[in-house]
């Protein structure tokens, strides 16, 4: 998954990664220190979270999934989203699967 794949999607970004995204043209709807505060938005499919794998594990919810973002200068950056998104969004985001 690359940042280009996410450019038109509503993104919730962990403060940890905002400096990695400075020059990107992304649709960032909010920046958060505590991902648990944005959990309802993610569960409802309102936005997609960019954060670390460790923070994803803290959510501990089987209705969410994650995919590594490969073009950020960190090997620990993931996009987290609701599993049952519609087929069009799934193909758009996970076109490599």
Secondary structure, 3 states (H helix, E strand, C coil): CCHHHHCCCEEEEEHHHHHHHCCCCCEEEEEECCHHHHHHHHHCCCCEEEECHHHHHHHCCCCEEEEECCCCCCCCCEEEEECCCCHHHHHHHCCCC
